[in-house]
């Protein structure tokens, strides 16, 4: 059963590039490339730490030898640690690209969430983190990653953590001209899988940027949408028709992927190959991914091979 998106019980504000509000501490990191250029940052990047605790992750990101950093880390109990002022460039994105831009460190705020990431299950049915810590079944989400095709096990985020992440992102959106909220998995899809399907990334950006999903389509923090534009896209339908005047086709299932050269247009017929969340892999004269809100299924089946 779906649950409401967990909203925060606190409000934050950015003053002099520092987050002010309850449950916030500042632990400075020396790992920065200096100030953002004028008009930046305009992007928020959500990560998981894949670490054993909030404290251990903060320790790594504040050590000069680690060569990594982020602006914020958010614990499982909702505590927030800021490590760099939000006018400073952090080292969190690595090799990355988004909408024709590379090196997203230069454009983005990095937010790390204390979460172990992908889990394994042994022959006895026990769940373990990559560093060997056991997880109870109620800490596990079984879901398909947006860049993968089969269900796997993921460490669940807490409601307090999601709520505080929303509050931090809201404060950043109010202070800066934030245009994009993305996961590390979207700007480095070959290398990274964070924050993973246990985090409600689509719901978060829909609420904060007023794009994508409608409020009635939020389904808690399982990162799954039951319907898109009041319908369900079904791969068994085989065929779809474009309902937008012009529609970009991408090389992967989110906006971080490059566009396939050329567009498809209203009325064009597409063959449905695969589904990932609200994205549909299609074939026409080329193959690529489109957002399902811009297509309609049609009652036309593929011929049997």
C-alpha positions as CSV (number, residue, x, y, z in Angstrom):
1,X,0.0,0.0,0.0
2,X,1.4,3.4,-0.9
3,X,2.1,6.0,1.8
4,X,2.3,9.8,1.7
5,X,5.6,11.4,0.8
6,X,7.2,12.1,4.2
7,X,7.4,15.9,4.5
8,X,9.7,17.5,7.0
9,X,8.8,18.8,10.4
10,X,11.4,21.6,10.1
11,X,12.1,24.5,7.8
12,X,15.6,25.5,6.9
13,X,17.1,28.7,5.4
14,X,20.4,29.4,3.7
15,X,22.2,32.4,5.2
16,X,25.7,33.4,4.0
17,X,25.8,30.0,2.2
18,X,25.3,28.1,5.4
19,X,22.2,26.0,6.4
20,X,20.4,27.3,9.5
21,X,17.9,25.3,11.4
22,X,17.5,22.4,13.9
23,X,19.6,19.3,13.7
24,X,22.3,20.9,11.6
25,X,26.1,21.0,12.4
26,X,29.0,22.3,10.4
27,X,32.2,20.2,9.9
28,X,34.4,21.9,7.4
29,X,36.1,20.1,4.6
30,X,39.2,21.4,2.8
31,X,38.3,19.6,-0.4
32,X,37.1,22.3,-2.7
33,X,38.0,23.9,-6.0
34,X,36.9,27.4,-4.9
35,X,33.8,29.4,-5.6
36,X,31.1,28.7,-8.1
37,X,30.8,31.0,-11.1
38,X,28.1,33.7,-11.1
39,X,24.6,32.2,-11.4
40,X,25.6,28.9,-10.0
41,X,24.9,26.4,-8.5
42,X,21.8,25.4,-10.5
43,X,21.7,21.6,-9.9
44,X,21.3,19.3,-6.8
45,X,22.9,15.9,-7.0
46,X,21.6,13.2,-4.6
47,X,24.0,10.4,-3.5
48,X,24.2,7.6,-1.0
49,X,27.4,7.2,1.0
50,X,27.6,3.4,0.9
51,X,29.3,3.9,4.3
52,X,28.8,2.3,7.7
53,X,27.6,5.5,9.5
54,X,27.1,9.2,9.1
55,X,30.1,9.9,11.2
56,X,32.4,7.7,9.2
57,X,31.3,9.2,5.9
58,X,31.8,12.8,7.2
59,X,35.2,11.8,8.4
60,X,36.2,10.6,4.9
61,X,34.8,13.7,3.2
62,X,36.7,16.0,5.5
63,X,40.1,14.4,5.1
64,X,42.4,16.1,2.6
65,X,43.8,12.8,1.4
66,X,40.4,11.4,0.4
67,X,40.0,13.9,-2.5
68,X,36.2,13.7,-2.1
69,X,33.7,16.0,-0.5
70,X,30.1,17.1,-0.5
71,X,28.1,20.0,0.8
72,X,25.8,18.0,3.0
73,X,25.5,14.6,4.6
74,X,22.1,13.5,6.1
75,X,21.9,10.7,8.7
76,X,19.3,8.0,9.1
77,X,17.9,9.9,12.1
78,X,17.6,13.1,10.1
79,X,20.7,14.9,11.4
80,X,22.3,17.1,8.8
81,X,26.1,17.8,8.6
82,X,27.2,20.6,6.3
83,X,30.8,20.4,5.1
84,X,31.2,23.2,2.6
85,X,29.5,26.5,2.2
86,X,27.0,26.4,-0.7
87,X,29.0,28.9,-2.7
88,X,32.0,26.5,-2.9
89,X,32.6,23.7,-5.4
90,X,32.7,20.2,-3.8
91,X,34.2,17.0,-5.2
92,X,31.2,14.6,-5.4
93,X,30.2,14.1,-9.0
94,X,33.4,12.8,-10.6
95,X,33.2,12.2,-14.4
96,X,29.6,13.2,-15.2
97,X,27.4,14.8,-17.8
98,X,24.0,16.4,-17.9
99,X,22.3,18.1,-20.9
100,X,25.6,18.8,-22.7
101,X,27.5,19.8,-19.6
102,X,30.4,17.8,-18.1
103,X,32.1,17.9,-14.7
104,X,28.9,18.5,-12.8
105,X,30.9,19.5,-9.7
106,X,31.2,23.0,-11.3
107,X,27.4,23.4,-11.3
108,X,26.0,21.4,-8.4
109,X,25.4,21.0,-4.7
110,X,26.2,17.5,-3.5
111,X,24.0,15.8,-0.9
112,X,25.1,12.5,0.6
113,X,22.6,10.3,2.4
114,X,23.8,7.7,5.0
115,X,22.7,4.5,3.2
116,X,24.5,1.3,2.4
117,X,23.2,1.0,-1.1
118,X,22.8,-2.3,-2.8
119,X,22.5,-5.4,-0.6
120,X,23.2,-9.1,-1.0
121,X,21.1,-12.0,0.3
122,X,22.9,-15.2,1.3
123,X,21.6,-18.8,1.1
124,X,20.0,-18.5,4.6
125,X,17.9,-15.5,3.4
126,X,19.9,-12.9,5.4
127,X,20.6,-9.5,4.0
128,X,24.1,-8.0,4.2
129,X,25.7,-4.7,3.2
130,X,28.8,-4.8,1.1
131,X,30.9,-4.3,4.3
132,X,29.2,-7.2,6.0
133,X,26.7,-5.5,8.3
134,X,23.4,-7.5,8.6
135,X,20.1,-5.8,7.7
136,X,16.6,-6.8,8.9
137,X,13.9,-7.5,6.3
138,X,12.1,-4.2,7.2
139,X,15.3,-2.3,6.1
140,X,15.2,-3.7,2.6
141,X,13.6,-2.6,-0.6
142,X,13.3,-5.1,-3.5
143,X,13.1,-3.0,-6.7
144,X,14.4,-2.4,-10.2
145,X,17.1,0.3,-10.5
146,X,16.2,2.9,-13.2
147,X,19.4,1.9,-15.2
148,X,18.9,-1.9,-14.7
149,X,16.3,-4.4,-15.8
150,X,15.9,-6.9,-12.8
151,X,14.9,-6.5,-9.2
152,X,17.6,-6.4,-6.6
153,X,17.9,-5.6,-2.9
154,X,18.5,-2.1,-1.6
155,X,19.0,-0.5,1.8
156,X,15.8,1.4,2.7
157,X,16.0,5.1,3.6
158,X,14.2,6.3,6.7
159,X,11.2,8.6,6.6
160,X,13.2,11.1,8.8
161,X,16.0,11.0,6.3
162,X,13.8,11.6,3.3
163,X,11.9,14.4,5.1
164,X,15.1,16.2,6.0
165,X,16.5,15.7,2.5
166,X,13.3,17.4,1.2
167,X,13.7,20.3,3.7
168,X,17.4,20.8,2.7
169,X,16.6,20.7,-1.0
170,X,13.7,23.1,-0.5
171,X,15.9,25.6,1.2
172,X,18.5,25.4,-1.6
173,X,15.8,25.9,-4.2
174,X,14.6,29.0,-2.4
175,X,18.1,30.4,-2.2
176,X,19.5,29.5,-5.6
177,X,18.0,29.2,-9.1
178,X,17.9,25.4,-9.1
179,X,16.9,23.9,-12.4
180,X,17.8,20.3,-12.0
181,X,17.6,17.7,-9.2
182,X,19.3,14.5,-10.2
183,X,20.7,11.3,-8.8
184,X,24.4,10.4,-9.2
185,X,23.1,7.5,-11.2
186,X,21.6,9.9,-13.8
187,X,24.7,12.0,-14.4
188,X,27.2,9.0,-14.3
189,X,24.9,6.1,-15.4
190,X,27.7,3.7,-16.3
191,X,29.7,4.2,-13.1
192,X,27.1,4.9,-10.4
193,X,23.8,3.5,-8.9
194,X,23.1,6.0,-6.2
195,X,20.7,7.0,-4.7
196,X,19.0,3.9,-6.1
197,X,15.4,2.8,-6.3
198,X,14.8,3.0,-2.5
199,X,15.0,6.8,-2.7
200,X,11.9,8.7,-4.1
201,X,14.0,10.8,-6.5
202,X,11.2,11.4,-9.0
203,X,8.7,12.4,-6.3
204,X,11.3,14.8,-4.7
205,X,12.0,16.7,-7.9
206,X,8.3,16.7,-8.9
207,X,7.4,18.4,-5.6
208,X,10.3,20.9,-5.7
209,X,10.5,21.7,-9.4
210,X,6.8,21.3,-10.2
211,X,7.6,18.8,-13.0
212,X,7.0,15.2,-13.8
213,X,4.5,13.5,-11.6
214,X,1.2,14.8,-10.3
215,X,0.6,14.9,-6.5
216,X,-1.9,12.0,-6.8
217,X,0.7,9.8,-8.3
218,X,3.2,10.0,-5.4
219,X,3.5,6.5,-3.9
220,X,5.8,7.0,-0.9
221,X,9.4,6.2,-1.1
222,X,9.4,3.0,-3.2
223,X,10.3,5.2,-6.3
224,X,7.5,3.5,-8.3
225,X,4.6,5.1,-10.2
226,X,1.5,3.1,-10.7
227,X,0.2,5.3,-13.6
228,X,1.5,8.1,-15.8
229,X,-0.9,10.7,-16.9
230,X,-3.7,8.6,-15.5
231,X,-2.9,5.5,-17.4
232,X,-0.5,2.5,-17.2
233,X,1.9,1.8,-20.0
234,X,2.0,-1.9,-20.8
235,X,4.9,-3.4,-22.8
236,X,2.4,-6.0,-24.0
237,X,0.6,-3.3,-25.9
238,X,3.5,-3.4,-28.4
239,X,2.8,-0.1,-30.1
240,X,2.4,3.5,-29.2
241,X,1.7,6.8,-30.9
242,X,3.5,10.1,-30.1
243,X,1.1,12.7,-28.7
244,X,3.6,15.7,-28.5
245,X,4.3,17.9,-31.5
246,X,8.0,16.9,-31.3
247,X,9.6,14.4,-28.9
248,X,13.2,13.9,-28.0
249,X,14.5,10.4,-27.9
250,X,17.4,9.6,-25.6
251,X,20.0,6.9,-25.3
252,X,18.9,5.9,-21.8
253,X,15.9,6.1,-19.5
254,X,16.2,9.6,-18.1
255,X,17.1,13.2,-19.1
256,X,20.8,12.7,-18.2
257,X,21.3,10.6,-21.3
258,X,22.2,12.1,-24.6
259,X,19.6,12.7,-27.3
260,X,19.4,10.4,-30.2
261,X,19.8,12.5,-33.4
262,X,16.5,13.7,-34.8
263,X,13.1,13.8,-33.2
264,X,9.8,11.9,-33.5
265,X,6.6,13.8,-34.1
266,X,2.9,13.7,-33.3
267,X,1.3,10.7,-34.8
268,X,4.5,8.7,-35.3
269,X,4.2,5.0,-34.4
270,X,6.7,3.5,-32.1
271,X,7.3,-0.1,-31.1
272,X,7.5,-0.6,-27.3
273,X,10.5,-2.7,-26.3
274,X,11.0,-2.2,-22.5
275,X,9.8,-0.1,-19.6
276,X,11.7,1.5,-16.7
277,X,9.6,3.7,-14.4
278,X,8.0,6.4,-16.5
279,X,10.5,5.8,-19.4
280,X,9.8,3.6,-22.4
281,X,12.3,2.1,-24.7
282,X,11.0,2.3,-28.3
283,X,12.0,1.3,-31.8
284,X,11.2,3.2,-35.0
285,X,13.8,3.9,-37.6
286,X,16.2,4.1,-34.6
287,X,16.1,2.8,-31.0
288,X,16.0,4.9,-27.8
289,X,14.0,6.0,-24.8
290,X,11.1,8.4,-24.5
291,X,9.1,9.7,-21.5
292,X,5.7,7.8,-21.4
293,X,3.7,10.9,-20.7
294,X,4.2,11.9,-24.4
295,X,2.9,8.7,-25.9
296,X,-0.4,6.9,-26.2
297,X,-0.8,3.2,-26.5
298,X,-2.5,1.9,-29.6
299,X,-4.3,-1.4,-30.3
300,X,-1.9,-2.7,-32.8
301,X,0.1,-5.9,-32.1
302,X,3.5,-6.8,-33.4
303,X,3.4,-9.7,-36.0
304,X,4.6,-13.0,-34.5
305,X,8.1,-14.0,-35.5
